[in-house]
């Protein structure tokens, strides 16, 4: 899987952390899902659904700050 680095405003990052915790997901899974939805709606590009969801928080130490 490819990696990218982005910079977010602190309030957006906090909102993502809160949602990720509520959904028991890592932030990267939320971002992948959002990008997949954007690609589908805007460009008609369908992305593998398994890759959108990613791992649950218990499967990863990512975003546990």
N, CA, C and O atoms as a GROMACS GRO file, in nm:
protein
  260
    1UNK      N    1   0.085  -0.117   0.000
    1UNK     CA    2   0.000   0.000   0.000
    1UNK      C    3   0.090   0.123   0.000
    1UNK      O    4   0.190   0.128   0.072
    2UNK      N    5   0.054   0.222  -0.080
    2UNK     CA    6   0.132   0.346  -0.087
    2UNK      C    7   0.101   0.434   0.034
    2UNK      O    8  -0.007   0.425   0.093
    3UNK      N    9   0.197   0.519   0.070
    3UNK     CA   10   0.178   0.612   0.181
    3UNK      C   11   0.188   0.754   0.128
    3UNK      O   12   0.265   0.783   0.036
    4UNK      N   13   0.107   0.843   0.187
    4UNK     CA   14   0.116   0.986   0.158
    4UNK      C   15   0.121   1.059   0.291
    4UNK      O   16   0.079   1.007   0.394
    5UNK      N   17   0.172   1.179   0.287
    5UNK     CA   18   0.176   1.264   0.406
    5UNK      C   19   0.096   1.389   0.375
    5UNK      O   20   0.118   1.454   0.272
    6UNK      N   21   0.001   1.423   0.463
    6UNK     CA   22  -0.078   1.544   0.446
    6UNK      C   23  -0.073   1.626   0.575
    6UNK      O   24  -0.045   1.573   0.682
    7UNK      N   25  -0.100   1.753   0.562
    7UNK     CA   26  -0.108   1.841   0.677
    7UNK      C   27  -0.254   1.884   0.692
    7UNK      O   28  -0.317   1.928   0.596
    8UNK      N   29  -0.306   1.871   0.814
    8UNK     CA   30  -0.445   1.906   0.842
    8UNK      C   31  -0.450   2.011   0.952
    8UNK      O   32  -0.362   2.016   1.038
    9UNK      N   33  -0.552   2.096   0.949
    9UNK     CA   34  -0.574   2.185   1.063
    9UNK      C   35  -0.601   2.100   1.187
    9UNK      O   36  -0.657   1.990   1.176
   10UNK      N   37  -0.562   2.148   1.303
   10UNK     CA   38  -0.575   2.070   1.427
   10UNK      C   39  -0.719   2.030   1.454
   10UNK      O   40  -0.745   1.919   1.500
   11UNK      N   41  -0.815   2.120   1.426
   11UNK     CA   42  -0.954   2.085   1.454
   11UNK      C   43  -1.004   1.972   1.364
   11UNK      O   44  -1.085   1.890   1.407
   12UNK      N   45  -0.957   1.966   1.240
   12UNK     CA   46  -0.994   1.858   1.149
   12UNK      C   47  -0.932   1.727   1.197
   12UNK      O   48  -0.997   1.622   1.193
   13UNK      N   49  -0.807   1.732   1.241
   13UNK     CA   50  -0.739   1.613   1.292
   13UNK      C   51  -0.810   1.561   1.416
   13UNK      O   52  -0.830   1.441   1.431
   14UNK      N   53  -0.848   1.651   1.505
   14UNK     CA   54  -0.921   1.609   1.626
   14UNK      C   55  -1.054   1.545   1.590
   14UNK      O   56  -1.091   1.443   1.647
   15UNK      N   57  -1.126   1.604   1.495
   15UNK     CA   58  -1.254   1.547   1.453
   15UNK      C   59  -1.234   1.406   1.395
   15UNK      O   60  -1.312   1.316   1.424
   16UNK      N   61  -1.130   1.389   1.313
   16UNK     CA   62  -1.101   1.256   1.258
   16UNK      C   63  -1.067   1.156   1.368
   16UNK      O   64  -1.113   1.042   1.365
   17UNK      N   65  -0.986   1.199   1.467
   17UNK     CA   66  -0.953   1.110   1.580
   17UNK      C   67  -1.079   1.068   1.654
   17UNK      O   68  -1.095   0.951   1.689
   18UNK      N   69  -1.168   1.164   1.678
   18UNK     CA   70  -1.292   1.134   1.751
   18UNK      C   71  -1.379   1.035   1.674
   18UNK      O   72  -1.432   0.940   1.733
   19UNK      N   73  -1.395   1.057   1.544
   19UNK     CA   74  -1.477   0.966   1.463
   19UNK      C   75  -1.413   0.829   1.455
   19UNK      O   76  -1.481   0.727   1.465
   20UNK      N   77  -1.280   0.826   1.436
   20UNK     CA   78  -1.210   0.698   1.428
   20UNK      C   79  -1.229   0.618   1.556
   20UNK      O   80  -1.253   0.497   1.552
   21UNK      N   81  -1.219   0.685   1.669
   21UNK     CA   82  -1.239   0.616   1.797
   21UNK      C   83  -1.382   0.566   1.810
   21UNK      O   84  -1.405   0.453   1.854
   22UNK      N   85  -1.479   0.649   1.771
   22UNK     CA   86  -1.620   0.611   1.780
   22UNK      C   87  -1.650   0.489   1.690
   22UNK      O   88  -1.726   0.401   1.730
   23UNK      N   89  -1.590   0.486   1.570
   23UNK     CA   90  -1.614   0.376   1.476
   23UNK      C   91  -1.518   0.259   1.495
   23UNK      O   92  -1.526   0.160   1.422
   24UNK      N   93  -1.428   0.270   1.592
   24UNK     CA   94  -1.326   0.168   1.617
   24UNK      C   95  -1.244   0.141   1.490
   24UNK      O   96  -1.220   0.027   1.452
   25UNK      N   97  -1.201   0.249   1.427
   25UNK     CA   98  -1.118   0.245   1.306
   25UNK      C   99  -0.998   0.334   1.325
   25UNK      O  100  -0.994   0.415   1.418
   26UNK      N  101  -0.900   0.318   1.236
   26UNK     CA  102  -0.787   0.410   1.233
   26UNK      C  103  -0.820   0.524   1.138
   26UNK      O  104  -0.902   0.508   1.047
   27UNK      N  105  -0.755   0.637   1.158
   27UNK     CA  106  -0.780   0.754   1.074
   27UNK      C  107  -0.758   0.722   0.927
   27UNK      O  108  -0.835   0.766   0.842
   28UNK      N  109  -0.654   0.648   0.895
   28UNK     CA  110  -0.625   0.619   0.754
   28UNK      C  111  -0.740   0.545   0.688
   28UNK      O  112  -0.763   0.563   0.569
   29UNK      N  113  -0.814   0.461   0.762
   29UNK     CA  114  -0.929   0.392   0.705
   29UNK      C  115  -1.040   0.491   0.671
   29UNK      O  116  -1.105   0.478   0.568
   30UNK      N  117  -1.061   0.590   0.758
   30UNK     CA  118  -1.161   0.693   0.729
   30UNK      C  119  -1.123   0.774   0.606
   30UNK      O  120  -1.208   0.804   0.523
   31UNK      N  121  -0.995   0.807   0.595
   31UNK     CA  122  -0.948   0.886   0.480
   31UNK      C  123  -0.961   0.804   0.352
   31UNK      O  124  -1.005   0.857   0.250
   32UNK      N  125  -0.924   0.676   0.357
   32UNK     CA  126  -0.939   0.590   0.238
   32UNK      C  127  -1.085   0.583   0.195
   32UNK      O  128  -1.116   0.592   0.076
   33UNK      N  129  -1.175   0.567   0.292
   33UNK     CA  130  -1.318   0.560   0.260
   33UNK      C  131  -1.365   0.690   0.195
   33UNK      O  132  -1.439   0.688   0.097
   34UNK      N  133  -1.323   0.803   0.251
   34UNK     CA  134  -1.363   0.932   0.196
   34UNK      C  135  -1.310   0.952   0.054
   34UNK      O  136  -1.382   1.001  -0.033
   35UNK      N  137  -1.187   0.913   0.031
   35UNK     CA  138  -1.129   0.926  -0.103
   35UNK      C  139  -1.202   0.834  -0.200
   35UNK      O  140  -1.230   0.874  -0.314
   36UNK      N  141  -1.232   0.712  -0.158
   36UNK     CA  142  -1.304   0.618  -0.244
   36UNK      C  143  -1.441   0.674  -0.282
   36UNK      O  144  -1.484   0.663  -0.397
   37UNK      N  145  -1.511   0.733  -0.185
   37UNK     CA  146  -1.642   0.792  -0.213
   37UNK      C  147  -1.630   0.910  -0.309
   37UNK      O  148  -1.712   0.925  -0.399
   38UNK      N  149  -1.528   0.993  -0.290
   38UNK     CA  150  -1.503   1.107  -0.379
   38UNK      C  151  -1.475   1.059  -0.521
   38UNK      O  152  -1.532   1.111  -0.617
   39UNK      N  153  -1.387   0.960  -0.535
   39UNK     CA  154  -1.354   0.907  -0.668
   39UNK      C  155  -1.476   0.848  -0.736
   39UNK      O  156  -1.495   0.866  -0.857
   40UNK      N  157  -1.559   0.778  -0.661
   40UNK     CA  158  -1.678   0.717  -0.717
   40UNK      C  159  -1.780   0.822  -0.762
   40UNK      O  160  -1.828   0.817  -0.874
   41UNK      N  161  -1.811   0.916  -0.673
   41UNK     CA  162  -1.912   1.018  -0.705
   41UNK      C  163  -1.865   1.114  -0.814
   41UNK      O  164  -1.942   1.150  -0.903
   42UNK      N  165  -1.740   1.156  -0.806
   42UNK     CA  166  -1.692   1.261  -0.895
   42UNK      C  167  -1.646   1.208  -1.030
   42UNK      O  168  -1.669   1.271  -1.133
   43UNK      N  169  -1.581   1.091  -1.029
   43UNK     CA  170  -1.519   1.041  -1.152
   43UNK      C  171  -1.568   0.904  -1.195
   43UNK      O  172  -1.524   0.853  -1.298
   44UNK      N  173  -1.657   0.844  -1.119
   44UNK     CA  174  -1.707   0.712  -1.154
   44UNK      C  175  -1.604   0.602  -1.140
   44UNK      O  176  -1.619   0.495  -1.199
   45UNK      N  177  -1.499   0.627  -1.063
   45UNK     CA  178  -1.393   0.528  -1.041
   45UNK      C  179  -1.427   0.449  -0.916
   45UNK      O  180  -1.438   0.505  -0.807
   46UNK      N  181  -1.443   0.318  -0.932
   46UNK     CA  182  -1.474   0.232  -0.818
   46UNK      C  183  -1.345   0.173  -0.761
   46UNK      O  184  -1.257   0.130  -0.835
   47UNK      N  185  -1.336   0.173  -0.629
   47UNK     CA  186  -1.218   0.124  -0.558
   47UNK      C  187  -1.258   0.000  -0.479
   47UNK      O  188  -1.370  -0.008  -0.430
   48UNK      N  189  -1.168  -0.096  -0.467
   48UNK     CA  190  -1.193  -0.218  -0.391
   48UNK      C  191  -1.241  -0.183  -0.251
   48UNK      O  192  -1.170  -0.115  -0.176
   49UNK      N  193  -1.360  -0.229  -0.215
   49UNK     CA  194  -1.419  -0.194  -0.085
   49UNK      C  195  -1.339  -0.247   0.033
   49UNK      O  196  -1.339  -0.184   0.139
   50UNK      N  197  -1.272  -0.358   0.020
   50UNK     CA  198  -1.192  -0.411   0.131
   50UNK      C  199  -1.080  -0.315   0.166
   50UNK      O  200  -1.044  -0.302   0.284
   51UNK      N  201  -1.024  -0.248   0.068
   51UNK     CA  202  -0.915  -0.155   0.093
   51UNK      C  203  -0.964  -0.026   0.158
   51UNK      O  204  -0.887   0.041   0.227
   52UNK      N  205  -1.090   0.009   0.138
   52UNK     CA  206  -1.143   0.131   0.196
   52UNK      C  207  -1.147   0.124   0.348
   52UNK      O  208  -1.111   0.219   0.416
   53UNK      N  209  -1.190   0.010   0.400
   53UNK     CA  210  -1.215   0.000   0.543
   53UNK      C  211  -1.090  -0.022   0.625
   53UNK      O  212  -1.081   0.030   0.736
   54UNK      N  213  -0.995  -0.095   0.574
   54UNK     CA  214  -0.872  -0.116   0.649
   54UNK      C  215  -0.895  -0.193   0.777
   54UNK      O  216  -0.995  -0.262   0.794
   55UNK      N  217  -0.800  -0.180   0.867
   55UNK     CA  218  -0.803  -0.257   0.992
   55UNK      C  219  -0.877  -0.182   1.101
   55UNK      O  220  -0.893  -0.060   1.095
   56UNK      N  221  -0.921  -0.256   1.199
   56UNK     CA  222  -0.982  -0.192   1.316
   56UNK      C  223  -0.870  -0.141   1.406
   56UNK      O  224  -0.753  -0.176   1.387
   57UNK      N  225  -0.904  -0.059   1.502
   57UNK     CA  226  -0.805  -0.002   1.594
   57UNK      C  227  -0.732  -0.112   1.670
   57UNK      O  228  -0.612  -0.098   1.696
   58UNK      N  229  -0.800  -0.218   1.705
   58UNK     CA  230  -0.733  -0.323   1.782
   58UNK      C  231  -0.629  -0.398   1.700
   58UNK      O  232  -0.542  -0.464   1.756
   59UNK      N  233  -0.638  -0.388   1.566
   59UNK     CA  234  -0.540  -0.453   1.479
   59UNK      C  235  -0.416  -0.367   1.455
   59UNK      O  236  -0.318  -0.415   1.398
   60UNK      N  237  -0.419  -0.242   1.498
   60UNK     CA  238  -0.311  -0.149   1.464
   60UNK      C  239  -0.284  -0.052   1.577
   60UNK      O  240  -0.375  -0.016   1.652
   61UNK      N  241  -0.159  -0.008   1.590
   61UNK     CA  242  -0.123   0.095   1.687
   61UNK      C  243  -0.134   0.235   1.625
   61UNK      O  244  -0.115   0.335   1.695
   62UNK      N  245  -0.164   0.242   1.496
   62UNK     CA  246  -0.171   0.368   1.424
   62UNK      C  247  -0.276   0.458   1.486
   62UNK      O  248  -0.383   0.411   1.526
   63UNK      N  249  -0.248   0.588   1.495
   63UNK     CA  250  -0.341   0.692   1.538
   63UNK      C  251  -0.382   0.679   1.684
   63UNK      O  252  -0.485   0.736   1.722
   64UNK      N  253  -0.308   0.609   1.766
   64UNK     CA  254  -0.345   0.596   1.908
   64UNK      C  255  -0.275   0.700   1.993
   64UNK      O  256  -0.229   0.672   2.103
   65UNK      N  257  -0.267   0.822   1.941
   65UNK     CA  258  -0.200   0.931   2.012
   65UNK      C  259  -0.295   0.998   2.106
   65UNK      O  260  -0.257   1.093   2.175
   0.00000   0.00000   0.00000
